[in-house]
Amino acid sequence: MDDAQERRVAENEAISRNVNEALEAHSPGERRSPGSFLCECSRPDCDHFIEITPRDYERIRADPRRFMVYPGHEEPEVETILDAQSSYVVVEKKAEAGRVAEAENPRA
């Protein structure tokens, strides 16, 4: 995958991350109670939601190169799997995709 393709993948994922940031900001309640977050994969038509606690979401979001995706939505060419749970997979962007993820980080 070339740099332009890696950038597109990371930009698509950044859109999902921004949606999740808004969901988290507007979801009242217990930090330990599961909430629904959008899969942060690169597929523009993905509409999978992942049940995860806000605390676990924050643990993933602590690193701007890390995303949570629905199982099977990993992109091994541009990311490394760090953790696999039954309902989601934590991936970390590599190379150009990682640089774009950091640049697009809404918390920076």
Backbone as XML, in Angstrom:
<?xml version="1.0"?>
<chain id="A" units="angstrom">
  <residue number="1" name="MET">
    <atom name="N" x="0.852" y="-1.168" z="0.000"/>
    <atom name="CA" x="0.000" y="0.000" z="0.000"/>
    <atom name="C" x="0.902" y="1.235" z="0.000"/>
  </residue>
  <residue number="2" name="ASP">
    <atom name="N" x="0.620" y="2.177" z="-0.904"/>
    <atom name="CA" x="1.461" y="3.373" z="-0.970"/>
    <atom name="C" x="1.002" y="4.417" z="0.055"/>
  </residue>
  <residue number="3" name="ASP">
    <atom name="N" x="1.778" y="5.490" z="0.187"/>
    <atom name="CA" x="1.482" y="6.518" z="1.184"/>
    <atom name="C" x="0.105" y="7.136" z="1.002"/>
  </residue>
  <residue number="4" name="ALA">
    <atom name="N" x="-0.321" y="7.366" z="-0.237"/>
    <atom name="CA" x="-1.637" y="7.968" z="-0.489"/>
    <atom name="C" x="-2.752" y="7.056" z="-0.003"/>
  </residue>
  <residue number="5" name="GLN">
    <atom name="N" x="-2.625" y="5.766" z="-0.247"/>
    <atom name="CA" x="-3.634" y="4.811" z="0.225"/>
    <atom name="C" x="-3.634" y="4.751" z="1.751"/>
  </residue>
  <residue number="6" name="GLU">
    <atom name="N" x="-2.455" y="4.754" z="2.352"/>
    <atom name="CA" x="-2.366" y="4.746" z="3.813"/>
    <atom name="C" x="-3.024" y="5.992" z="4.401"/>
  </residue>
  <residue number="7" name="ARG">
    <atom name="N" x="-2.819" y="7.141" z="3.750"/>
    <atom name="CA" x="-3.443" y="8.384" z="4.212"/>
    <atom name="C" x="-4.961" y="8.278" z="4.158"/>
  </residue>
  <residue number="8" name="ARG">
    <atom name="N" x="-5.495" y="7.734" z="3.044"/>
    <atom name="CA" x="-6.949" y="7.580" z="2.902"/>
    <atom name="C" x="-7.511" y="6.678" z="3.990"/>
  </residue>
  <residue number="9" name="VAL">
    <atom name="N" x="-6.843" y="5.563" z="4.258"/>
    <atom name="CA" x="-7.276" y="4.631" z="5.299"/>
    <atom name="C" x="-7.326" y="5.364" z="6.640"/>
  </residue>
  <residue number="10" name="ALA">
    <atom name="N" x="-6.258" y="6.067" z="6.979"/>
    <atom name="CA" x="-6.198" y="6.766" z="8.259"/>
    <atom name="C" x="-7.228" y="7.891" z="8.340"/>
  </residue>
  <residue number="11" name="GLU">
    <atom name="N" x="-7.474" y="8.594" z="7.258"/>
    <atom name="CA" x="-8.475" y="9.668" z="7.259"/>
    <atom name="C" x="-9.880" y="9.106" z="7.460"/>
  </residue>
  <residue number="12" name="ASN">
    <atom name="N" x="-10.197" y="7.981" z="6.837"/>
    <atom name="CA" x="-11.501" y="7.338" z="7.050"/>
    <atom name="C" x="-11.669" y="6.948" z="8.512"/>
  </residue>
  <residue number="13" name="GLU">
    <atom name="N" x="-10.616" y="6.419" z="9.108"/>
    <atom name="CA" x="-10.682" y="6.015" z="10.505"/>
    <atom name="C" x="-10.808" y="7.219" z="11.427"/>
  </residue>
  <residue number="14" name="ALA">
    <atom name="N" x="-10.178" y="8.315" z="11.065"/>
    <atom name="CA" x="-10.264" y="9.529" z="11.878"/>
    <atom name="C" x="-11.701" y="10.052" z="11.928"/>
  </residue>
  <residue number="15" name="ILE">
    <atom name="N" x="-12.451" y="9.881" z="10.868"/>
    <atom name="CA" x="-13.858" y="10.308" z="10.854"/>
    <atom name="C" x="-14.642" y="9.533" z="11.903"/>
  </residue>
  <residue number="16" name="SER">
    <atom name="N" x="-14.457" y="8.210" z="11.944"/>
    <atom name="CA" x="-15.146" y="7.389" z="12.946"/>
    <atom name="C" x="-14.715" y="7.790" z="14.357"/>
  </residue>
  <residue number="17" name="ARG">
    <atom name="N" x="-13.445" y="8.071" z="14.523"/>
    <atom name="CA" x="-12.951" y="8.481" z="15.840"/>
    <atom name="C" x="-13.632" y="9.771" z="16.281"/>
  </residue>
  <residue number="18" name="ASN">
    <atom name="N" x="-13.820" y="10.714" z="15.367"/>
    <atom name="CA" x="-14.489" y="11.967" z="15.716"/>
    <atom name="C" x="-15.932" y="11.739" z="16.139"/>
  </residue>
  <residue number="19" name="VAL">
    <atom name="N" x="-16.614" y="10.800" z="15.474"/>
    <atom name="CA" x="-17.980" y="10.443" z="15.878"/>
    <atom name="C" x="-17.957" y="9.894" z="17.298"/>
  </residue>
  <residue number="20" name="ASN">
    <atom name="N" x="-17.010" y="9.007" z="17.587"/>
    <atom name="CA" x="-16.920" y="8.425" z="18.927"/>
    <atom name="C" x="-16.577" y="9.459" z="19.986"/>
  </residue>
  <residue number="21" name="GLU">
    <atom name="N" x="-15.777" y="10.430" z="19.640"/>
    <atom name="CA" x="-15.475" y="11.508" z="20.579"/>
    <atom name="C" x="-16.760" y="12.238" z="20.964"/>
  </residue>
  <residue number="22" name="ALA">
    <atom name="N" x="-17.613" y="12.500" z="19.978"/>
    <atom name="CA" x="-18.882" y="13.173" z="20.243"/>
    <atom name="C" x="-19.808" y="12.281" z="21.067"/>
  </residue>
  <residue number="23" name="LEU">
    <atom name="N" x="-19.868" y="10.993" z="20.736"/>
    <atom name="CA" x="-20.702" y="10.062" z="21.508"/>
    <atom name="C" x="-20.260" y="10.029" z="22.961"/>
  </residue>
  <residue number="24" name="GLU">
    <atom name="N" x="-18.963" y="9.954" z="23.177"/>
    <atom name="CA" x="-18.457" y="9.884" z="24.544"/>
    <atom name="C" x="-18.743" y="11.169" z="25.314"/>
  </residue>
  <residue number="25" name="ALA">
    <atom name="N" x="-18.583" y="12.296" z="24.667"/>
    <atom name="CA" x="-18.805" y="13.583" z="25.332"/>
    <atom name="C" x="-20.265" y="13.772" z="25.740"/>
  </residue>
  <residue number="26" name="HIS">
    <atom name="N" x="-21.170" y="13.147" z="25.014"/>
    <atom name="CA" x="-22.595" y="13.334" z="25.277"/>
    <atom name="C" x="-23.257" y="12.115" z="25.900"/>
  </residue>
  <residue number="27" name="SER">
    <atom name="N" x="-22.464" y="11.186" z="26.412"/>
    <atom name="CA" x="-23.057" y="9.999" z="27.025"/>
    <atom name="C" x="-22.912" y="10.081" z="28.538"/>
  </residue>
  <residue number="28" name="PRO">
    <atom name="N" x="-24.007" y="10.432" z="29.191"/>
    <atom name="CA" x="-23.941" y="10.517" z="30.653"/>
    <atom name="C" x="-23.907" y="9.117" z="31.260"/>
  </residue>
  <residue number="29" name="GLY">
    <atom name="N" x="-23.522" y="9.051" z="32.507"/>
    <atom name="CA" x="-23.600" y="7.768" z="33.202"/>
    <atom name="C" x="-22.262" y="7.259" z="33.673"/>
  </residue>
  <residue number="30" name="GLU">
    <atom name="N" x="-22.323" y="6.079" z="34.182"/>
    <atom name="CA" x="-21.187" y="5.384" z="34.787"/>
    <atom name="C" x="-20.079" y="5.119" z="33.781"/>
  </residue>
  <residue number="31" name="ARG">
    <atom name="N" x="-18.854" y="5.395" z="34.138"/>
    <atom name="CA" x="-17.701" y="5.150" z="33.264"/>
    <atom name="C" x="-17.433" y="3.661" z="33.090"/>
  </residue>
  <residue number="32" name="ARG">
    <atom name="N" x="-18.023" y="2.837" z="33.952"/>
    <atom name="CA" x="-17.805" y="1.397" z="33.861"/>
    <atom name="C" x="-18.927" y="0.686" z="33.128"/>
  </residue>
  <residue number="33" name="SER">
    <atom name="N" x="-19.994" y="1.388" z="32.814"/>
    <atom name="CA" x="-21.114" y="0.792" z="32.088"/>
    <atom name="C" x="-20.826" y="0.830" z="30.593"/>
  </residue>
  <residue number="34" name="PRO">
    <atom name="N" x="-21.060" y="-0.270" z="29.887"/>
    <atom name="CA" x="-20.790" y="-0.282" z="28.443"/>
    <atom name="C" x="-21.646" y="0.730" z="27.689"/>
  </residue>
  <residue number="35" name="GLY">
    <atom name="N" x="-21.055" y="1.288" z="26.677"/>
    <atom name="CA" x="-21.759" y="2.171" z="25.762"/>
    <atom name="C" x="-21.501" y="1.690" z="24.349"/>
  </residue>
  <residue number="36" name="SER">
    <atom name="N" x="-22.198" y="2.250" z="23.392"/>
    <atom name="CA" x="-22.019" y="1.874" z="21.989"/>
    <atom name="C" x="-21.128" y="2.890" z="21.303"/>
  </residue>
  <residue number="37" name="PHE">
    <atom name="N" x="-20.068" y="2.394" z="20.684"/>
    <atom name="CA" x="-19.134" y="3.224" z="19.937"/>
    <atom name="C" x="-19.024" y="2.669" z="18.522"/>
  </residue>
  <residue number="38" name="LEU">
    <atom name="N" x="-18.861" y="3.554" z="17.569"/>
    <atom name="CA" x="-18.744" y="3.178" z="16.165"/>
    <atom name="C" x="-17.396" y="2.515" z="15.890"/>
  </residue>
  <residue number="39" name="CYS">
    <atom name="N" x="-17.417" y="1.441" z="15.104"/>
    <atom name="CA" x="-16.187" y="0.794" z="14.665"/>
    <atom name="C" x="-15.317" y="1.853" z="13.988"/>
  </residue>
  <residue number="40" name="GLU">
    <atom name="N" x="-14.039" y="1.874" z="14.319"/>
    <atom name="CA" x="-13.121" y="2.886" z="13.788"/>
    <atom name="C" x="-12.281" y="2.339" z="12.638"/>
  </residue>
  <residue number="41" name="CYS">
    <atom name="N" x="-12.854" y="1.461" z="11.841"/>
    <atom name="CA" x="-12.127" y="0.871" z="10.715"/>
    <atom name="C" x="-12.096" y="1.832" z="9.528"/>
  </residue>
  <residue number="42" name="SER">
    <atom name="N" x="-11.402" y="1.423" z="8.483"/>
    <atom name="CA" x="-11.225" y="2.280" z="7.310"/>
    <atom name="C" x="-12.347" y="2.160" z="6.292"/>
  </residue>
  <residue number="43" name="ARG">
    <atom name="N" x="-13.312" y="1.288" z="6.518"/>
    <atom name="CA" x="-14.397" y="1.066" z="5.560"/>
    <atom name="C" x="-15.415" y="2.205" z="5.645"/>
  </residue>
  <residue number="44" name="PRO">
    <atom name="N" x="-15.560" y="2.983" z="4.587"/>
    <atom name="CA" x="-16.466" y="4.135" z="4.650"/>
    <atom name="C" x="-17.929" y="3.753" z="4.872"/>
  </residue>
  <residue number="45" name="ASP">
    <atom name="N" x="-18.314" y="2.527" z="4.524"/>
    <atom name="CA" x="-19.710" y="2.106" z="4.678"/>
    <atom name="C" x="-19.952" y="1.291" z="5.944"/>
  </residue>
  <residue number="46" name="CYS">
    <atom name="N" x="-18.969" y="1.178" z="6.824"/>
    <atom name="CA" x="-19.118" y="0.378" z="8.038"/>
    <atom name="C" x="-20.094" y="1.052" z="8.994"/>
  </residue>
  <residue number="47" name="ASP">
    <atom name="N" x="-21.034" y="0.255" z="9.511"/>
    <atom name="CA" x="-21.984" y="0.779" z="10.482"/>
    <atom name="C" x="-22.061" y="-0.107" z="11.725"/>
  </residue>
  <residue number="48" name="HIS">
    <atom name="N" x="-20.979" y="-0.838" z="12.006"/>
    <atom name="CA" x="-20.927" y="-1.690" z="13.191"/>
    <atom name="C" x="-20.696" y="-0.845" z="14.436"/>
  </residue>
  <residue number="49" name="PHE">
    <atom name="N" x="-21.441" y="-1.180" z="15.484"/>
    <atom name="CA" x="-21.216" y="-0.554" z="16.775"/>
    <atom name="C" x="-20.585" y="-1.573" z="17.704"/>
  </residue>
  <residue number="50" name="ILE">
    <atom name="N" x="-19.735" y="-1.090" z="18.584"/>
    <atom name="CA" x="-19.005" y="-1.926" z="19.527"/>
    <atom name="C" x="-19.431" y="-1.519" z="20.930"/>
  </residue>
  <residue number="51" name="GLU">
    <atom name="N" x="-19.784" y="-2.506" z="21.745"/>
    <atom name="CA" x="-20.107" y="-2.249" z="23.144"/>
    <atom name="C" x="-18.808" y="-2.261" z="23.934"/>
  </residue>
  <residue number="52" name="ILE">
    <atom name="N" x="-18.504" y="-1.129" z="24.563"/>
    <atom name="CA" x="-17.269" y="-0.993" z="25.328"/>
    <atom name="C" x="-17.498" y="0.074" z="26.396"/>
  </residue>
  <residue number="53" name="THR">
    <atom name="N" x="-16.832" y="-0.061" z="27.516"/>
    <atom name="CA" x="-16.988" y="0.956" z="28.550"/>
    <atom name="C" x="-16.209" y="2.214" z="28.159"/>
  </residue>
  <residue number="54" name="PRO">
    <atom name="N" x="-16.684" y="3.357" z="28.579"/>
    <atom name="CA" x="-15.924" y="4.589" z="28.319"/>
    <atom name="C" x="-14.498" y="4.507" z="28.879"/>
  </residue>
  <residue number="55" name="ARG">
    <atom name="N" x="-14.329" y="3.835" z="29.991"/>
    <atom name="CA" x="-12.990" y="3.673" z="30.577"/>
    <atom name="C" x="-12.067" y="2.905" z="29.626"/>
  </residue>
  <residue number="56" name="ASP">
    <atom name="N" x="-12.567" y="1.808" z="29.048"/>
    <atom name="CA" x="-11.763" y="1.037" z="28.096"/>
    <atom name="C" x="-11.518" y="1.826" z="26.813"/>
  </residue>
  <residue number="57" name="TYR">
    <atom name="N" x="-12.537" y="2.587" z="26.381"/>
    <atom name="CA" x="-12.348" y="3.430" z="25.197"/>
    <atom name="C" x="-11.222" y="4.436" z="25.449"/>
  </residue>
  <residue number="58" name="GLU">
    <atom name="N" x="-11.217" y="5.040" z="26.633"/>
    <atom name="CA" x="-10.170" y="6.004" z="26.981"/>
    <atom name="C" x="-8.794" y="5.355" z="27.000"/>
  </residue>
  <residue number="59" name="ARG">
    <atom name="N" x="-8.730" y="4.131" z="27.474"/>
    <atom name="CA" x="-7.453" y="3.404" z="27.505"/>
    <atom name="C" x="-6.897" y="3.263" z="26.081"/>
  </residue>
  <residue number="60" name="ILE">
    <atom name="N" x="-7.765" y="2.949" z="25.140"/>
    <atom name="CA" x="-7.350" y="2.823" z="23.734"/>
    <atom name="C" x="-6.966" y="4.186" z="23.170"/>
  </residue>
  <residue number="61" name="ARG">
    <atom name="N" x="-7.794" y="5.183" z="23.421"/>
    <atom name="CA" x="-7.600" y="6.532" z="22.872"/>
    <atom name="C" x="-6.391" y="7.259" z="23.438"/>
  </residue>
  <residue number="62" name="ALA">
    <atom name="N" x="-5.817" y="6.749" z="24.521"/>
    <atom name="CA" x="-4.658" y="7.414" z="25.122"/>
    <atom name="C" x="-3.505" y="7.540" z="24.128"/>
  </residue>
  <residue number="63" name="ASP">
    <atom name="N" x="-3.478" y="6.667" z="23.142"/>
    <atom name="CA" x="-2.453" y="6.728" z="22.097"/>
    <atom name="C" x="-3.151" y="7.067" z="20.783"/>
  </residue>
  <residue number="64" name="PRO">
    <atom name="N" x="-2.804" y="8.185" z="20.137"/>
    <atom name="CA" x="-3.517" y="8.603" z="18.925"/>
    <atom name="C" x="-3.361" y="7.642" z="17.743"/>
  </residue>
  <residue number="65" name="ARG">
    <atom name="N" x="-2.415" y="6.723" z="17.796"/>
    <atom name="CA" x="-2.243" y="5.740" z="16.721"/>
    <atom name="C" x="-3.118" y="4.501" z="16.917"/>
  </residue>
  <residue number="66" name="ARG">
    <atom name="N" x="-3.832" y="4.421" z="18.028"/>
    <atom name="CA" x="-4.633" y="3.233" z="18.337"/>
    <atom name="C" x="-6.112" y="3.458" z="18.055"/>
  </residue>
  <residue number="67" name="PHE">
    <atom name="N" x="-6.723" y="2.418" z="17.502"/>
    <atom name="CA" x="-8.136" y="2.441" z="17.139"/>
    <atom name="C" x="-8.769" y="1.125" z="17.552"/>
  </residue>
  <residue number="68" name="MET">
    <atom name="N" x="-10.086" y="1.134" z="17.748"/>
    <atom name="CA" x="-10.807" y="-0.119" z="17.995"/>
    <atom name="C" x="-11.655" y="-0.408" z="16.768"/>
  </residue>
  <residue number="69" name="VAL">
    <atom name="N" x="-11.580" y="-1.635" z="16.318"/>
    <atom name="CA" x="-12.318" y="-2.038" z="15.124"/>
    <atom name="C" x="-13.079" y="-3.321" z="15.396"/>
  </residue>
  <residue number="70" name="TYR">
    <atom name="N" x="-14.125" y="-3.521" z="14.644"/>
    <atom name="CA" x="-14.913" y="-4.742" z="14.718"/>
    <atom name="C" x="-14.036" y="-5.904" z="14.241"/>
  </residue>
  <residue number="71" name="PRO">
    <atom name="N" x="-14.127" y="-7.073" z="14.873"/>
    <atom name="CA" x="-13.302" y="-8.210" z="14.434"/>
    <atom name="C" x="-13.469" y="-8.486" z="12.935"/>
  </residue>
  <residue number="72" name="GLY">
    <atom name="N" x="-12.349" y="-8.636" z="12.255"/>
    <atom name="CA" x="-12.341" y="-8.859" z="10.816"/>
    <atom name="C" x="-12.147" y="-7.594" z="10.003"/>
  </residue>
  <residue number="73" name="HIS">
    <atom name="N" x="-12.174" y="-6.427" z="10.650"/>
    <atom name="CA" x="-12.018" y="-5.154" z="9.951"/>
    <atom name="C" x="-10.588" y="-4.620" z="10.033"/>
  </residue>
  <residue number="74" name="GLU">
    <atom name="N" x="-9.661" y="-5.450" z="10.451"/>
    <atom name="CA" x="-8.258" y="-5.040" z="10.548"/>
    <atom name="C" x="-7.675" y="-4.851" z="9.145"/>
  </residue>
  <residue number="75" name="GLU">
    <atom name="N" x="-6.682" y="-3.974" z="9.041"/>
    <atom name="CA" x="-5.943" y="-3.715" z="7.796"/>
    <atom name="C" x="-4.469" y="-4.018" z="8.070"/>
  </residue>
  <residue number="76" name="PRO">
    <atom name="N" x="-4.042" y="-5.279" z="7.927"/>
    <atom name="CA" x="-2.675" y="-5.659" z="8.316"/>
    <atom name="C" x="-1.564" y="-4.910" z="7.579"/>
  </residue>
  <residue number="77" name="GLU">
    <atom name="N" x="-1.860" y="-4.345" z="6.430"/>
    <atom name="CA" x="-0.834" y="-3.604" z="5.702"/>
    <atom name="C" x="-0.465" y="-2.291" z="6.379"/>
  </residue>
  <residue number="78" name="VAL">
    <atom name="N" x="-1.403" y="-1.728" z="7.158"/>
    <atom name="CA" x="-1.153" y="-0.417" z="7.752"/>
    <atom name="C" x="-1.282" y="-0.392" z="9.270"/>
  </residue>
  <residue number="79" name="GLU">
    <atom name="N" x="-1.599" y="-1.543" z="9.880"/>
    <atom name="CA" x="-1.768" y="-1.549" z="11.329"/>
    <atom name="C" x="-1.356" y="-2.884" z="11.934"/>
  </residue>
  <residue number="80" name="THR">
    <atom name="N" x="-1.022" y="-2.832" z="13.204"/>
    <atom name="CA" x="-0.641" y="-4.000" z="13.970"/>
    <atom name="C" x="-1.726" y="-4.278" z="14.998"/>
  </residue>
  <residue number="81" name="ILE">
    <atom name="N" x="-2.107" y="-5.529" z="15.155"/>
    <atom name="CA" x="-3.090" y="-5.900" z="16.174"/>
    <atom name="C" x="-2.380" y="-5.938" z="17.527"/>
  </residue>
  <residue number="82" name="LEU">
    <atom name="N" x="-2.926" y="-5.181" z="18.479"/>
    <atom name="CA" x="-2.354" y="-5.133" z="19.822"/>
    <atom name="C" x="-3.138" y="-5.976" z="20.817"/>
  </residue>
  <residue number="83" name="ASP">
    <atom name="N" x="-4.454" y="-6.071" z="20.605"/>
    <atom name="CA" x="-5.322" y="-6.780" z="21.549"/>
    <atom name="C" x="-6.571" y="-7.214" z="20.799"/>
  </residue>
  <residue number="84" name="ALA">
    <atom name="N" x="-7.045" y="-8.410" z="21.106"/>
    <atom name="CA" x="-8.275" y="-8.912" z="20.479"/>
    <atom name="C" x="-9.239" y="-9.361" z="21.566"/>
  </residue>
  <residue number="85" name="GLN">
    <atom name="N" x="-10.382" y="-8.717" z="21.624"/>
    <atom name="CA" x="-11.460" y="-9.089" z="22.535"/>
    <atom name="C" x="-12.564" y="-9.739" z="21.704"/>
  </residue>
  <residue number="86" name="SER">
    <atom name="N" x="-13.588" y="-10.244" z="22.350"/>
    <atom name="CA" x="-14.649" y="-10.901" z="21.590"/>
    <atom name="C" x="-15.438" y="-9.928" z="20.713"/>
  </residue>
  <residue number="87" name="SER">
    <atom name="N" x="-15.564" y="-8.673" z="21.136"/>
    <atom name="CA" x="-16.385" y="-7.732" z="20.376"/>
    <atom name="C" x="-15.588" y="-6.651" z="19.640"/>
  </residue>
  <residue number="88" name="TYR">
    <atom name="N" x="-14.290" y="-6.590" z="19.877"/>
    <atom name="CA" x="-13.472" y="-5.584" z="19.185"/>
    <atom name="C" x="-12.010" y="-5.997" z="19.180"/>
  </residue>
  <residue number="89" name="VAL">
    <atom name="N" x="-11.249" y="-5.325" z="18.300"/>
    <atom name="CA" x="-9.811" y="-5.522" z="18.170"/>
    <atom name="C" x="-9.160" y="-4.148" z="18.285"/>
  </residue>
  <residue number="90" name="VAL">
    <atom name="N" x="-8.085" y="-4.065" z="19.054"/>
    <atom name="CA" x="-7.325" y="-2.818" z="19.161"/>
    <atom name="C" x="-6.157" y="-2.908" z="18.185"/>
  </residue>
  <residue number="91" name="VAL">
    <atom name="N" x="-6.068" y="-1.905" z="17.309"/>
    <atom name="CA" x="-4.997" y="-1.873" z="16.314"/>
    <atom name="C" x="-4.197" y="-0.583" z="16.482"/>
  </residue>
  <residue number="92" name="GLU">
    <atom name="N" x="-2.954" y="-0.636" z="16.016"/>
    <atom name="CA" x="-2.100" y="0.545" z="16.042"/>
    <atom name="C" x="-1.589" y="0.808" z="14.638"/>
  </residue>
  <residue number="93" name="LYS">
    <atom name="N" x="-1.766" y="2.019" z="14.176"/>
    <atom name="CA" x="-1.345" y="2.413" z="12.837"/>
    <atom name="C" x="0.172" y="2.467" z="12.735"/>
  </residue>
  <residue number="94" name="LYS">
    <atom name="N" x="0.682" y="2.077" z="11.566"/>
    <atom name="CA" x="2.117" y="2.101" z="11.290"/>
    <atom name="C" x="2.408" y="3.177" z="10.243"/>
  </residue>
  <residue number="95" name="ALA">
    <atom name="N" x="3.660" y="3.531" z="10.115"/>
    <atom name="CA" x="4.190" y="4.363" z="9.026"/>
    <atom name="C" x="3.313" y="5.595" z="8.754"/>
  </residue>
  <residue number="96" name="GLU">
    <atom name="N" x="2.976" y="5.827" z="7.482"/>
    <atom name="CA" x="2.214" y="7.015" z="7.073"/>
    <atom name="C" x="0.846" y="7.056" z="7.736"/>
  </residue>
  <residue number="97" name="ALA">
    <atom name="N" x="0.186" y="5.924" z="7.839"/>
    <atom name="CA" x="-1.134" y="5.886" z="8.487"/>
    <atom name="C" x="-1.026" y="6.339" z="9.945"/>
  </residue>
  <residue number="98" name="GLY">
    <atom name="N" x="0.050" y="5.970" z="10.614"/>
    <atom name="CA" x="0.267" y="6.405" z="11.994"/>
    <atom name="C" x="0.509" y="7.894" z="12.090"/>
  </residue>
  <residue number="99" name="ARG">
    <atom name="N" x="1.269" y="8.429" z="11.149"/>
    <atom name="CA" x="1.513" y="9.881" z="11.148"/>
    <atom name="C" x="0.220" y="10.659" z="10.909"/>
  </residue>
  <residue number="100" name="VAL">
    <atom name="N" x="-0.619" y="10.165" z="10.004"/>
    <atom name="CA" x="-1.906" y="10.825" z="9.743"/>
    <atom name="C" x="-2.803" y="10.728" z="10.976"/>
  </residue>
  <residue number="101" name="ALA">
    <atom name="N" x="-2.826" y="9.569" z="11.615"/>
    <atom name="CA" x="-3.650" y="9.393" z="12.823"/>
    <atom name="C" x="-3.241" y="10.400" z="13.897"/>
  </residue>
  <residue number="102" name="GLU">
    <atom name="N" x="-1.950" y="10.599" z="14.057"/>
    <atom name="CA" x="-1.489" y="11.583" z="15.040"/>
    <atom name="C" x="-1.880" y="12.997" z="14.636"/>
  </residue>
  <residue number="103" name="ALA">
    <atom name="N" x="-1.734" y="13.319" z="13.362"/>
    <atom name="CA" x="-2.062" y="14.663" z="12.872"/>
    <atom name="C" x="-3.558" y="14.952" z="12.959"/>
  </residue>
  <residue number="104" name="GLU">
    <atom name="N" x="-4.396" y="13.927" z="12.774"/>
    <atom name="CA" x="-5.849" y="14.100" z="12.796"/>
    <atom name="C" x="-6.442" y="13.955" z="14.193"/>
  </residue>
  <residue number="105" name="ASN">
    <atom name="N" x="-5.611" y="13.758" z="15.191"/>
    <atom name="CA" x="-6.074" y="13.529" z="16.552"/>
    <atom name="C" x="-6.817" y="14.766" z="17.077"/>
  </residue>
  <residue number="106" name="PRO">
    <atom name="N" x="-8.117" y="14.641" z="17.365"/>
    <atom name="CA" x="-8.873" y="15.798" z="17.833"/>
    <atom name="C" x="-8.470" y="16.253" z="19.226"/>
  </residue>
  <residue number="107" name="ARG">
    <atom name="N" x="-7.725" y="15.442" z="19.944"/>
    <atom name="CA" x="-7.310" y="15.799" z="21.310"/>
    <atom name="C" x="-5.955" y="16.485" z="21.351"/>
  </residue>
  <residue number="108" name="ALA">
    <atom name="N" x="-5.321" y="16.634" z="20.213"/>
    <atom name="CA" x="-3.979" y="17.242" z="20.204"/>
    <atom name="C" x="-4.048" y="18.747" z="20.316"/>
  </residue>
</chain>
